[in-house]
Amino acid sequence: MRRPSIPETRTTKALVAAICAYECAAICTGHVPTITTLNRRWPALGVVLVGALALHFWTPAPI
C-alpha cells in the first residue's frame, strides 16, 4: 500500500521557507504574532501544521 507523502518540489520548499521567514520576522521584530501565538488563538492551526509536518517527513515506502 502506498503511503501519502508531500514531494519536495520548488513550491513546497518555498512554502516552508516562507513559514520559517515569517517566524523569524515575528520573533525578531515583535510586530506580528508568532506561530505559537496564532496556535493558541486558533488551535486548529496547530493541528494543520503538525499534520502537514508529519506528512512531509513521512518517508514513502520503496517501490
C-alpha positions in Angstrom: 0.0 0.0 0.0 1.3 3.4 -0.9 1.7 5.9 1.9 0.8 9.6 1.4 3.7 12.0 1.2 4.4 15.5 0.1 7.0 15.7 -2.7 10.0 18.0 -2.4 9.1 20.5 -5.1 10.0 24.1 -5.6 6.6 25.1 -4.3 6.8 23.1 -1.0 10.3 24.3 -0.4 9.2 27.9 -1.0 6.2 27.4 1.4 8.5 26.0 4.1 11.0 28.9 3.6 8.1 31.4 3.8 6.8 30.0 7.1 10.3 30.0 8.5 10.9 33.6 7.4 7.6 34.6 8.9 8.5 33.1 12.2 12.0 34.7 12.2 10.4 38.1 11.4 7.8 37.6 14.2 10.5 36.8 16.7 13.0 39.5 15.7 10.5 42.4 15.2 7.7 41.6 17.6 5.3 43.4 15.1 3.5 40.2 14.1 2.4 37.3 16.2 4.5 34.1 16.3 3.1 30.8 15.1 2.8 29.7 18.7 0.7 32.7 19.5 -1.5 32.0 16.4 -1.8 28.4 17.6 -3.1 29.5 21.0 -5.7 31.7 19.4 -6.8 29.1 16.8 -5.8 25.5 17.9 -6.9 24.1 14.6 -3.9 25.9 13.0 -1.6 23.7 15.2 -3.3 20.5 14.1 -2.9 21.5 10.4 0.8 22.5 10.9 1.7 19.3 12.8 -0.3 17.2 10.3 1.5 18.8 7.4 4.9 18.3 9.0 4.1 14.6 9.8 3.0 14.0 6.2 6.1 15.9 4.9 8.5 13.8 6.9 6.7 10.5 6.4 9.1 8.6 4.1 7.2 6.9 1.3 7.5 3.1 1.0 10.1 2.0 -1.6 8.6 0.7 -4.8 
